[in-house]
Amino acid sequence: MCKQDSATDVTNQLDDIDTVKEITTVDGPWRMIVKLESSNLDHIRDAIRYKLRRISGIETTLTLVKYMQ
């Protein structure tokens, strides 16, 4: 979740993360849905832990994993 007034800044910073594939702004308890993609789950984990969660304006995150077959 990010603050509404910082959504544009957050989106711009998310665009710089190589694993980020899609950013969708939504209404509700969460301000945006960010889809990350990588062939390596460790890359996703590191992007969330060391990049995404350190962006100013992001207050909380919720991570869901879709396993590809």
C-alpha positions as CSV (number, residue, x, y, z in Angstrom):
1,M,0.0,0.0,0.0
2,C,1.3,3.5,-0.8
3,K,0.0,6.9,0.1
4,Q,-2.3,8.3,-2.5
5,D,-0.4,11.6,-2.9
6,S,2.8,9.7,-3.6
7,A,1.4,7.1,-6.2
8,T,3.0,8.9,-9.2
9,D,6.5,9.0,-7.5
10,V,6.1,5.3,-6.4
11,T,5.1,4.3,-10.0
12,N,8.1,6.1,-11.5
13,Q,10.5,4.3,-9.0
14,L,8.8,0.9,-9.7
15,D,9.5,1.4,-13.4
16,D,13.2,1.2,-12.6
17,I,13.0,-2.3,-11.1
18,D,13.8,-4.9,-13.8
19,T,11.5,-7.6,-12.4
20,V,8.4,-5.2,-12.4
21,K,6.3,-6.1,-15.5
22,E,3.0,-4.4,-14.8
23,I,1.7,-1.6,-12.5
24,T,-2.1,-1.1,-12.1
25,T,-3.6,1.6,-10.0
26,V,-6.8,0.5,-8.1
27,D,-9.3,1.8,-5.6
28,G,-9.8,0.1,-2.3
29,P,-7.5,-0.7,0.6
30,W,-4.5,-1.1,-1.8
31,R,-3.5,1.7,-4.1
32,M,-1.8,-0.4,-6.8
33,I,-1.1,-3.9,-7.9
34,V,2.5,-4.6,-9.0
35,K,3.2,-7.7,-11.0
36,L,6.8,-9.0,-10.9
37,E,8.2,-11.7,-13.2
38,S,11.4,-13.8,-13.1
39,S,12.4,-17.3,-13.8
40,N,14.1,-17.3,-10.3
41,L,12.0,-16.9,-7.2
42,D,15.0,-15.5,-5.3
43,H,15.1,-12.6,-7.8
44,I,11.5,-11.8,-6.9
45,R,12.2,-12.1,-3.2
46,D,15.2,-9.8,-3.4
47,A,13.4,-7.2,-5.6
48,I,10.6,-7.0,-3.0
49,R,12.9,-7.0,0.0
50,Y,15.7,-4.8,-1.2
51,K,14.1,-2.5,-3.8
52,L,10.3,-2.3,-3.7
53,R,9.9,-2.1,0.1
54,R,12.5,0.6,0.3
55,I,10.7,3.0,-2.0
56,S,9.6,6.1,-0.2
57,G,5.8,6.2,-0.1
58,I,5.3,2.5,0.2
59,E,3.8,1.7,3.5
60,T,3.0,-2.0,3.3
61,T,3.1,-4.9,0.8
62,L,1.3,-8.1,0.4
63,T,2.9,-10.8,-1.7
64,L,1.1,-13.5,-3.7
65,V,3.0,-16.0,-5.8
66,K,1.7,-17.6,-9.0
67,Y,3.6,-20.7,-9.9
68,M,4.0,-21.2,-13.6
69,Q,3.9,-24.8,-15.0
